[in-house]
Amino acid sequence: MTTVAIAYHSGYGHTEVLAQKVAEGVRDAGQTPVLLKIESAAQDFAPFIEAITAADAVVFGAPTYMGDVSGVFKVFADATASVFFTSAWKDKLAAGFTNSHSFAGDKLHALNSLAILAAQHGMNWVNLGVAPPSVTAAERGPDTINRVGSFIGVAAQSDNASPEITPPAGDRETARLLGERIAKAAVRWAAGAEAVEALAKAA
Ligand SMILES: Cc1cc2nc3c(=O)[nH]c(=O)nc-3n(C[C@H](O)[C@H](O)[C@H](O)COP(=O)(O)O)c2cc1C
């Protein structure tokens, strides 16, 4: 069974909605999600780091605060420096999601931070793979998939309202699609590694 760790922070619950949808997508692909909710900068991250080390792939998620990942997520990211020195995450697959209030809101900067975190660990980044919506601005609505037109990862937008109603359905579905995509990619990646090993043995 392929496992996908989902390591995320959410100060007020909106980014958490996306984490749950990524997990749903992993399950829809027939694989196992492992949800790792970062609660505070003061927590012991060792169990999360172990869980990611044991997983086949990881999806990083953080709200965009002041144009970058939240400070709490950044503390977690810095704690993964312990793994950096062992290369234990090298060649895993990684992907990311963020959420913020504005349509742009500098979300791309936060997604870039997640991709750079993965790159520093030698991981392979899986992008969103969902075309931006081919609709007019007037047609674009809460059910539109990849509403803000992001390529590198999920960029969701939440209003100042309860996470029960925002981010809207289209953003939630976009997160589910990312979960499905990385789980399928992780299965292919593992099968490819096995095939290469078999070829090497046969040679
Ligand atoms: C400290 C702080 C900084 C924020 N900075 C931004 C920002 O740079 N861009 C933006 O669009 N929204 C910004 N917001 C709004 C949040 O991204 C938005 O409320 C988001 O839904 C919060 O996600 P969460 O509920 O998972 O914490 C900020 C909110 C806070 C609390």
The ligand as an ORCA input file, in Angstrom:
! r2SCAN-3c Opt
* xyz 0 1
  C      -1.041     36.805     10.080
  C      -1.885     36.707      8.847
  C      -1.351     37.104      7.628
  C      -2.106     36.989      6.461
  N      -1.531     37.324      5.277
  C      -2.225     37.135      4.122
  C      -1.602     37.360      2.862
  O      -0.426     37.668      2.750
  N      -2.380     37.203      1.747
  C      -3.699     36.865      1.813
  O      -4.349     36.782      0.780
  N      -4.301     36.586      3.011
  C      -3.585     36.683      4.144
  N      -4.163     36.378      5.354
  C      -5.500     35.773      5.366
  C      -5.409     34.247      5.486
  O      -4.577     33.703      4.477
  C      -6.794     33.595      5.369
  O      -7.595     34.067      6.431
  C      -6.744     32.083      5.383
  O      -8.019     31.569      5.051
  C      -6.315     31.530      6.729
  O      -6.187     30.133      6.631
  P      -6.314     29.225      7.930
  O      -7.755     29.322      8.390
  O      -5.973     27.844      7.490
  O      -5.355     29.769      8.929
  C      -3.437     36.490      6.518
  C      -3.965     36.119      7.764
  C      -3.206     36.213      8.903
  C      -3.779     35.750     10.222
*
